[in-house]
Amino acid sequence: MKILVVTQELPSFGSGIANVVDAIRRQLSLKHVSVEILSQKGADINISGDFGVSTLPGAFGLIPFWQKTTRYILKNKDKYDLIWLHQPLLMKANKLFRLNNLVYTFHTTYYGYYKAFKAHAISKLLLYYKFLTKFESEMFKRISENNASLVTFVSQSVAEEASANGLNASPTIIPNGLYNKSPIDLSKTAARELIRHKFSIDIAFDERLLFYFGRITEQKQLFLLVECFRFLTILDPNTHLIIAGKGNLLDRLKKKVAKQSNIYVLGYISQENLDILVKASDAFISLSCYEGLPLATLESMSLGIPTILSDIPAHKWLMSFSFSQGILVDQYNPDPQAISCFIKGLQNKNNKLELKQFVNEFTWERVSEKYLKLFRNHESRL
């Protein structure tokens, strides 16, 4: 089987779709599946826009990238058994929609972003998402016209968003995966001693530490988290919050917490330091207003770390796994009292057997097996 994987994001280790594509490619290659990646640069096949237009942010890069990609696919469609499109934004691609060997995978939807940003009164990018929601709706309708189309989603909530925005096709849910790595052998006391040396953050063993890592953007509602934490420290002054990651709001967030005690914004950190911070923490916290399938939350849960999550659909689904301690809080108005009671009552009582089963279900090997089975069944029907 020969597969062409298409993604605008670079196929290298990093975050988001690029990570997903890289991981699945490695696993499929082990199963003797030939995989070529088409991207904007740094891939097996590069689609570059005139004057670097394909590298521009948002729709200014997306639209020309997918237009050029469409022309390439139509010209080379017979070279591949399957053509796998990740997070496509296709317009005026009538001939492409009629192909029977296409697989569409959606990690999020513009409709989902638009609904969340509108509900939370986040003005930045709201008109942008509204604009792209209309294009996305037309694309979903065109995909639905071809009964041979194979459509997958990383979570049930993303599938429901697509259905609400025009998709009339039977979706398949295959979540993203986790790298199968051994957790570092480090006690909480040793981990806190390390972060004291590495980051000059001194947290005693009997004090409580909450940890967020991920993108620092509007979607993640980190200013709401900081405000909630301010009330939390009134209830429990011995609680600390560490925020790690990068994004367009990083500098603003650092200024916001400059005079607020017990909050530490670290910016980007290495995987090694991330593992140490997770080991030092009592709970992972995310008040994000929208997710497809949050990999940071997934990784924290796989390490057995308790979670404090906003009550959005993707988080609700993850919290349905009963092995881990966790709490859902209101995404608009999280209750500091409920969070304080939760973290004070934490005990080391994870079900190790259920945790192992959870991790096994989300390994990239398991995820790639699901995709490969789906692809072979689809190919046999063509």
PyMOL commands that set and color helices and strands:
alter all, ss='L'
color gray80, all
select helices_A, chain A and resi 16-30+50-55+59-79+94-97+110-119+126-144+156-164+188-199+218-220+222-235+250-256+271-280+295-302+313-319+336-344+352-361+364-381
alter helices_A, ss='H'
color red, helices_A
select strands_A, chain A and resi 2-6+34-39+45-46+82-86+102-106+150-153+172-173+208-213+239-244+263-267+283-286+307-310+326-329
alter strands_A, ss='S'
color yellow, strands_A
deselect
rebuild
show_as cartoon
